[in-house]
Amino acid sequence: MLQIQTIRENPQFVIERLAIKNFDAAPIIRDILELDVVIRNTKKKLDENLQEQNRIAKEIGNLFRNGQAAEANELKAKTAELKAAEKEMQTALAEKSAEIDRKMVLLPNMPHSSVAPGKGAEDNEIIYEEGDASNFDYDALPHWELVKKYDIIDFDLGSKITGAGFPVYKGKGARLQRALINFFLESAIDNGFTEIQPPYVVNEDSAYATGQLPDKEGQMYHAEVDNLYLIPTAEVPVTNIYRDTILKASDFPIRNCAYSACFRREAGSYGKDVRGLNRLHQFDKVEIVEIEHPDRSYETLEKMKDYVASLIRQLGLPFHVLRLCGGDISFTSALTYDLEVYSKAQQRWLEVSSVSNFESFQANRLKLRFKDENGKTRLAHALNGSALALPRIMAALIENNQTPEGIVIPEVLHKYTGFKIIG
């Protein structure tokens, strides 16, 4: 959530920055500023009321001590009027504060100055590309046919048990999935991240704090009886570890990683681009989350991006890195890099990671603060990234490594799989 002080001091700047995200903030900003004036005036009157009550209370004490009971009782009546007015102002203040909060959460995060305008994915900027992204010189099979051929993933069985988008991994397919998870986790630990095993369901406060509510409510699975939400990513529970926390500047950087299953309704997703593993309702992912000093968060973002790229490089997959434009960046992010691998069988790029800096947007909702070197309380910066999401990594590995003998497993995974080929 944006800070009210930022809006108050430079509303036009906020409007112009949010326009980069194709978001017309002007009407909401106008409402927020009007409410802010009312709230501040009400607080001022409330302070004056309380000061007057305190003054009268002292005067009443003096009058009673001097035997002037009649005069003291008259002032008591005045106090009763002030208390009634205080109650009315407290009620009005609570109502207006709730109203301004409802308006504030409608505003997305402001994009970083490097984020370019654009309508959507077609306007994203390619930062760099690595590996052989040429296609096979023969008719290669897409992964949904390969997994059936080698009996390693069963989409029909998943549909029978649950529904579309919930595949069943079998035999060497399950072992390859587990191998990737172990590889990603151990790599993160070796690079200084602390492993967390978080819950897979969160309460409403947690979903609100990281920005899933109210923006993505329709994309989350909701257990209504208990009012709990299945997590769309481990980012949500791991970041919420630091909700309502005041850190020290010396605590930074805080670096966590977590494996979890992820659950997304993906309402309205259909067509060839979501076939097989390309888009699922349940999938596995290893997430990295960093809490950082504001002065160093963009340096950290670059390191996170490069770390994720190193994982893809070790798997031998061609990939490129994109800086997302305003029209494709998320509600909560200030700057996002997407990493996509190339599928030689599908002849298309598949997103496998988003690495984002949320600056203080999540921290403001989380009330995640720290004492800086001068003892001042400030909001921390929160960052996260997929390291990595498994479905499309699996799809690209299966497709790009197909041979007449079978699917060749990258060498870096051999110690985790226990086999070198699926055939």
C-alpha positions as CSV (number, residue, x, y, z in Angstrom):
1,M,0.0,0.0,0.0
2,L,1.3,3.5,-0.8
3,Q,2.0,5.8,2.0
4,I,-0.5,8.6,2.6
5,Q,2.3,11.1,3.1
6,T,3.6,10.4,-0.5
7,I,0.1,11.1,-1.9
8,R,-0.4,14.2,0.2
9,E,3.0,15.7,-0.7
10,N,2.9,15.1,-4.5
11,P,-0.4,13.7,-5.7
12,Q,0.3,14.6,-9.4
13,F,3.5,12.6,-9.3
14,V,1.6,9.6,-8.0
15,I,-1.0,9.9,-10.7
16,E,1.6,10.2,-13.4
17,R,3.6,7.2,-12.2
18,L,0.5,5.0,-11.9
19,A,-0.5,6.0,-15.4
20,I,2.6,4.0,-16.5
21,K,0.7,1.0,-15.3
22,N,-2.3,2.2,-17.3
23,F,-4.1,3.0,-14.1
24,D,-6.2,6.1,-13.8
25,A,-5.5,7.1,-10.2
26,A,-6.9,10.6,-10.4
27,P,-10.5,10.0,-9.0
28,I,-9.2,7.8,-6.2
29,I,-6.4,10.3,-5.3
30,R,-9.0,13.1,-5.2
31,D,-11.2,11.1,-2.8
32,I,-8.2,10.2,-0.6
33,L,-7.1,13.8,-0.3
34,E,-10.6,14.9,0.6
35,L,-10.9,12.2,3.2
36,D,-7.4,13.0,4.5
37,V,-8.4,16.7,5.1
38,V,-11.5,15.5,7.0
39,I,-9.5,13.1,9.1
40,R,-6.8,15.6,10.0
41,N,-9.3,18.2,10.9
42,T,-11.2,15.7,13.0
43,K,-8.0,14.7,14.8
44,K,-7.2,18.3,15.5
45,K,-10.7,19.0,17.0
46,L,-10.4,15.8,19.0
47,D,-7.0,16.8,20.4
48,E,-8.5,20.2,21.3
49,N,-11.5,18.5,22.9
50,L,-9.2,16.3,25.0
51,Q,-7.0,19.2,26.0
52,E,-10.1,21.1,27.2
53,Q,-11.3,18.1,29.1
54,N,-8.0,17.9,30.9
55,R,-8.0,21.6,31.6
56,I,-11.5,21.4,33.1
57,A,-10.6,18.3,35.1
58,K,-7.8,20.2,36.8
59,E,-10.1,23.2,37.4
60,I,-12.8,21.0,38.9
61,G,-10.2,19.6,41.3
62,N,-9.2,23.0,42.4
63,L,-12.8,24.2,42.9
64,F,-13.6,21.2,45.1
65,R,-10.5,21.8,47.2
66,N,-11.6,25.4,47.6
67,G,-15.1,24.4,48.7
68,Q,-16.7,25.6,45.5
69,A,-18.8,22.6,44.8
70,A,-21.6,24.4,42.9
71,E,-19.1,25.8,40.4
72,A,-17.4,22.4,40.1
73,N,-20.7,20.7,39.3
74,E,-21.4,23.2,36.5
75,L,-18.1,22.4,34.9
76,K,-18.9,18.7,35.2
77,A,-21.9,19.3,32.9
78,K,-19.5,20.9,30.5
79,T,-17.3,17.9,30.7
80,A,-20.2,15.6,29.9
81,E,-20.9,17.7,26.7
82,L,-17.3,17.4,25.7
83,K,-17.3,13.6,26.2
84,A,-20.4,13.3,24.1
85,A,-18.7,15.3,21.3
86,E,-15.6,13.2,21.7
87,K,-17.5,10.0,21.2
88,E,-19.1,11.4,18.0
89,M,-15.7,12.5,16.7
90,Q,-14.2,9.1,17.5
91,T,-17.0,7.4,15.6
92,A,-16.6,9.7,12.6
93,L,-12.9,9.3,12.7
94,A,-13.2,5.5,12.6
95,E,-15.6,5.6,9.7
96,K,-13.5,8.0,7.7
97,S,-10.3,6.1,8.4
98,A,-11.9,2.8,7.3
99,E,-13.1,4.6,4.1
100,I,-9.7,6.0,3.3
101,D,-8.2,2.5,3.8
102,R,-10.7,1.1,1.4
103,K,-9.6,3.7,-1.2
104,M,-5.9,3.3,-0.5
105,V,-5.8,-0.5,-1.2
106,L,-7.3,0.2,-4.6
107,L,-4.0,1.9,-5.7
108,P,-1.3,-0.2,-7.1
109,N,2.4,0.3,-6.3
110,M,4.2,3.0,-8.2
111,P,6.5,1.6,-10.9
112,H,10.3,2.2,-10.7
113,S,11.6,5.0,-13.0
114,S,13.1,2.3,-15.3
115,V,9.7,0.7,-16.1
116,A,8.6,1.7,-19.6
117,P,5.0,2.4,-20.6
118,G,3.3,-0.4,-22.5
119,K,0.0,-2.2,-22.9
120,G,1.1,-5.8,-22.2
121,A,3.6,-8.6,-22.7
122,E,4.4,-7.6,-26.3
123,D,5.9,-4.3,-24.9
124,N,8.3,-6.0,-22.5
125,E,12.0,-5.3,-23.0
126,I,14.5,-8.2,-23.5
127,I,17.5,-7.5,-21.3
128,Y,19.5,-10.4,-22.5
129,E,19.2,-13.9,-24.1
130,E,21.4,-16.9,-23.6
131,G,21.5,-20.4,-25.1
132,D,20.4,-22.0,-28.4
133,A,16.8,-21.0,-29.0
134,S,16.7,-22.6,-32.5
135,N,14.0,-25.3,-33.2
136,F,14.5,-29.0,-33.8
137,D,15.0,-29.9,-37.5
138,Y,12.4,-32.7,-37.1
139,D,8.8,-32.9,-35.8
140,A,9.4,-32.9,-32.0
141,L,6.7,-34.0,-29.6
142,P,5.2,-31.6,-27.1
143,H,5.5,-32.6,-23.5
144,W,1.8,-33.6,-23.2
145,E,2.5,-36.3,-25.7
146,L,5.9,-37.2,-24.4
147,V,4.7,-37.8,-20.8
148,K,2.0,-40.1,-22.1
149,K,4.5,-42.0,-24.2
150,Y,6.8,-42.6,-21.2
151,D,4.0,-42.8,-18.6
152,I,5.5,-40.1,-16.3
153,I,2.6,-37.6,-15.9
154,D,-1.1,-38.4,-16.2
155,F,-3.4,-35.5,-16.9
156,D,-6.5,-37.6,-17.4
157,L,-6.0,-39.3,-14.0
158,G,-5.7,-35.9,-12.4
159,S,-8.9,-34.8,-14.0
160,K,-10.6,-37.9,-12.7
161,I,-9.4,-37.4,-9.2
162,T,-9.8,-33.6,-9.0
163,G,-10.3,-31.8,-12.3
164,A,-8.4,-30.2,-15.1
165,G,-5.1,-28.6,-14.0
166,F,-4.3,-31.1,-11.3
167,P,-1.9,-33.6,-12.9
168,V,-0.6,-36.8,-11.4
169,Y,3.2,-37.4,-11.5
170,K,4.2,-41.0,-11.8
171,G,7.4,-43.1,-11.5
172,K,10.3,-41.2,-13.0
173,G,8.2,-38.2,-13.6
174,A,7.6,-37.9,-9.8
175,R,11.3,-38.5,-9.1
176,L,12.3,-35.9,-11.7
177,Q,9.9,-33.4,-10.0
178,R,11.3,-34.2,-6.6
179,A,14.9,-33.9,-8.0
180,L,14.2,-30.4,-9.3
181,I,12.8,-29.3,-5.9
182,N,15.8,-30.7,-4.1
183,F,18.2,-29.1,-6.6
184,F,16.5,-25.7,-6.2
185,L,16.4,-25.8,-2.4
186,E,20.0,-27.0,-2.0
187,S,21.2,-24.3,-4.4
188,A,19.3,-21.6,-2.4
189,I,20.8,-22.9,0.9
190,D,24.3,-23.0,-0.6
191,N,23.7,-19.3,-1.7
192,G,22.9,-18.1,1.8
193,F,19.1,-18.5,2.0
194,T,17.5,-20.0,5.1
195,E,15.0,-22.8,4.3
196,I,11.4,-22.3,5.6
197,Q,8.6,-24.8,5.6
198,P,5.5,-22.6,5.6
199,P,1.8,-23.4,5.9
200,Y,-0.1,-23.9,2.6
201,V,-3.1,-22.0,3.9
202,V,-3.2,-18.4,5.3
203,N,-5.7,-16.2,7.0
204,E,-7.2,-13.1,5.6
205,D,-4.8,-10.7,7.3
206,S,-1.8,-12.5,5.7
207,A,-3.4,-12.4,2.2
208,Y,-4.1,-8.7,2.6
209,A,-0.6,-7.9,3.9
210,T,1.1,-9.2,0.8
211,G,-1.4,-7.7,-1.6
212,Q,-3.4,-10.8,-2.7
213,L,-6.5,-9.3,-1.2
214,P,-8.4,-7.5,-2.4
215,D,-6.6,-7.4,-5.8
216,K,-6.5,-11.2,-6.6
217,E,-9.4,-12.5,-4.5
218,G,-11.0,-14.2,-7.5
219,Q,-7.8,-16.1,-8.3
220,M,-7.4,-17.7,-4.8
221,Y,-9.0,-20.9,-3.5
222,H,-11.1,-19.9,-0.4
223,A,-12.0,-22.2,2.4
224,E,-15.1,-20.2,3.4
225,V,-16.1,-22.0,6.6
226,D,-12.7,-21.3,8.2
227,N,-12.1,-18.1,6.1
228,L,-8.7,-19.4,5.0
229,Y,-7.0,-19.1,1.6
230,L,-4.8,-21.7,-0.2
231,I,-1.5,-20.0,-1.0
232,P,-0.8,-19.0,-4.6
233,T,2.9,-18.9,-3.7
234,A,5.1,-19.4,-0.7
235,E,5.8,-15.6,-0.9
236,V,2.6,-15.1,1.1
237,P,3.3,-17.1,4.3
238,V,7.1,-16.4,4.3
239,T,6.8,-12.7,3.9
240,N,4.1,-12.6,6.6
241,I,6.7,-14.0,9.1
242,Y,7.7,-10.4,9.4
243,R,4.2,-8.8,9.7
244,D,4.0,-6.4,12.7
245,T,7.8,-6.5,13.2
246,I,10.4,-3.9,13.9
247,L,13.9,-5.0,12.8
248,K,17.3,-3.5,13.3
249,A,19.3,-2.2,10.4
250,S,21.9,-4.8,11.2
251,D,19.4,-7.6,10.6
252,F,19.6,-7.0,6.8
253,P,19.7,-8.8,4.5
254,I,17.1,-11.4,5.5
255,R,17.1,-14.2,3.0
256,N,14.6,-17.1,3.0
257,C,13.7,-19.8,0.6
258,A,10.7,-22.2,0.7
259,Y,9.3,-25.0,-1.3
260,S,5.5,-25.3,-1.4
261,A,2.6,-26.4,-3.5
262,C,0.9,-23.4,-5.0
263,F,-2.8,-23.1,-5.8
264,R,-4.4,-20.7,-8.4
265,R,-7.8,-20.8,-9.8
266,E,-6.6,-19.2,-13.1
267,A,-10.2,-18.4,-14.0
268,G,-10.8,-17.8,-17.7
269,S,-7.6,-19.5,-18.8
270,Y,-8.1,-21.7,-21.8
271,G,-6.6,-22.6,-25.2
272,K,-3.5,-24.1,-26.6
273,D,-1.2,-21.9,-24.6
274,V,-2.4,-23.4,-21.3
275,R,-2.3,-27.0,-22.5
276,G,-0.5,-29.7,-20.4
277,L,1.9,-28.2,-17.8
278,N,1.8,-24.7,-19.3
279,R,-0.8,-23.5,-16.8
280,L,-2.0,-25.5,-13.7
281,H,-4.3,-25.0,-10.8
282,Q,-1.8,-26.8,-8.5
283,F,1.9,-26.7,-9.0
284,D,5.2,-26.9,-7.1
285,K,7.6,-24.0,-6.7
286,V,10.6,-22.9,-4.7
287,E,10.4,-19.3,-3.7
288,I,13.1,-16.9,-2.5
289,V,12.1,-13.9,-0.3
290,E,14.4,-11.1,0.8
291,I,13.8,-8.3,3.3
292,E,16.3,-5.6,2.7
293,H,17.4,-2.1,3.6
294,P,15.7,0.5,1.2
295,D,19.2,1.8,0.1
296,R,20.2,-1.7,-1.1
297,S,17.0,-3.3,-2.4
298,Y,17.7,-2.7,-6.2
299,E,21.2,-4.1,-5.9
300,T,19.6,-7.1,-4.2
301,L,17.1,-7.4,-7.0
302,E,19.9,-7.7,-9.6
303,K,21.6,-10.4,-7.5
304,M,18.3,-12.3,-7.2
305,K,17.7,-12.1,-11.0
306,D,21.3,-13.3,-11.7
307,Y,20.9,-16.2,-9.2
308,V,17.7,-17.4,-10.8
309,A,19.4,-17.2,-14.2
310,S,22.2,-19.4,-12.9
311,L,19.7,-22.1,-12.1
312,I,18.4,-22.2,-15.6
313,R,21.9,-22.1,-17.0
314,Q,22.8,-25.2,-15.0
315,L,19.8,-27.0,-16.4
316,G,21.1,-26.2,-19.9
317,L,17.9,-24.5,-21.0
318,P,17.9,-21.5,-23.4
319,F,16.4,-18.5,-21.7
320,H,16.0,-14.8,-21.8
321,V,15.4,-12.1,-19.2
322,L,12.6,-9.5,-19.7
323,R,12.0,-6.2,-17.8
324,L,8.3,-5.9,-17.6
325,C,6.5,-2.8,-19.0
326,G,3.9,-0.8,-17.1
327,G,1.0,-2.7,-18.6
328,D,2.4,-6.2,-17.6
329,I,3.8,-5.5,-14.2
330,S,1.9,-6.7,-11.2
331,F,-0.3,-4.6,-8.9
332,T,2.2,-4.8,-6.0
333,S,5.5,-4.6,-7.9
334,A,7.7,-1.6,-8.5
335,L,10.0,-3.5,-10.9
336,T,9.8,-7.0,-12.2
337,Y,12.1,-9.2,-14.3
338,D,10.6,-12.2,-15.9
339,L,12.8,-15.2,-16.9
340,E,11.5,-17.3,-19.7
341,V,12.9,-20.6,-21.1
342,Y,12.5,-21.6,-24.8
343,S,10.5,-24.7,-25.6
344,K,11.9,-26.2,-28.9
345,A,8.9,-28.5,-29.3
346,Q,6.2,-25.8,-28.7
347,Q,8.4,-23.2,-30.4
348,R,7.6,-20.6,-27.8
349,W,8.9,-18.9,-24.7
350,L,7.6,-20.1,-21.3
351,E,7.7,-18.0,-18.2
352,V,9.4,-19.8,-15.3
353,S,10.2,-17.0,-12.9
354,S,9.2,-13.4,-11.9
355,V,11.7,-11.6,-9.7
356,S,10.3,-8.4,-8.1
357,N,11.0,-5.5,-5.8
358,F,7.9,-4.3,-4.0
359,E,9.9,-1.5,-2.3
360,S,7.8,-0.5,0.8
361,F,4.4,-1.4,-0.7
362,Q,4.1,-4.7,1.0
363,A,6.0,-3.5,4.1
364,N,3.4,-0.8,4.6
365,R,0.6,-3.3,4.7
366,L,2.7,-5.7,6.8
367,K,3.8,-2.9,9.2
368,L,7.3,-4.3,8.6
369,R,9.6,-1.6,9.9
370,F,13.2,-1.2,11.1
371,K,15.2,1.2,13.2
372,D,17.8,2.8,11.0
373,E,21.3,3.9,11.9
374,N,20.0,7.1,13.4
375,G,17.3,5.4,15.4
376,K,14.5,6.5,13.0
377,T,11.7,4.0,12.3
378,R,11.3,3.3,8.6
379,L,9.6,0.8,6.3
380,A,11.7,-2.0,5.0
381,H,11.8,-3.2,1.4
382,A,10.4,-6.7,0.4
383,L,11.5,-8.7,-2.7
384,N,10.8,-12.1,-4.0
385,G,11.3,-14.4,-6.9
386,S,10.5,-17.9,-8.2
387,A,13.6,-20.1,-8.0
388,L,12.0,-21.8,-9.7
389,A,8.4,-22.7,-10.7
390,L,8.4,-26.3,-11.8
391,P,5.7,-27.0,-14.4
392,R,7.2,-25.1,-17.4
393,I,10.7,-26.0,-16.3
394,M,9.6,-29.7,-16.5
395,A,7.9,-29.0,-19.9
396,A,11.0,-27.5,-21.4
397,L,13.3,-30.1,-19.9
398,I,11.2,-32.9,-21.3
399,E,10.7,-31.3,-24.7
400,N,14.2,-30.0,-25.3
401,N,16.0,-33.1,-24.2
402,Q,14.0,-35.7,-26.2
403,T,16.0,-38.1,-28.2
404,P,15.2,-41.4,-30.1
405,E,16.4,-43.2,-27.0
406,G,14.4,-41.2,-24.5
407,I,14.5,-38.0,-22.4
408,V,18.0,-37.1,-21.3
409,I,18.3,-35.8,-17.8
410,P,20.7,-32.8,-17.3
411,E,23.9,-33.8,-15.5
412,V,23.3,-31.5,-12.5
413,L,20.2,-33.5,-11.6
414,H,21.8,-37.0,-11.7
415,K,22.6,-37.1,-8.0
416,Y,19.0,-36.3,-7.2
417,T,17.2,-38.5,-9.8
418,G,19.4,-41.6,-9.6
419,F,18.9,-42.0,-13.4
420,K,20.2,-40.3,-16.5
421,I,17.5,-41.0,-19.0
422,I,13.7,-41.6,-19.1
423,G,13.2,-44.2,-21.8
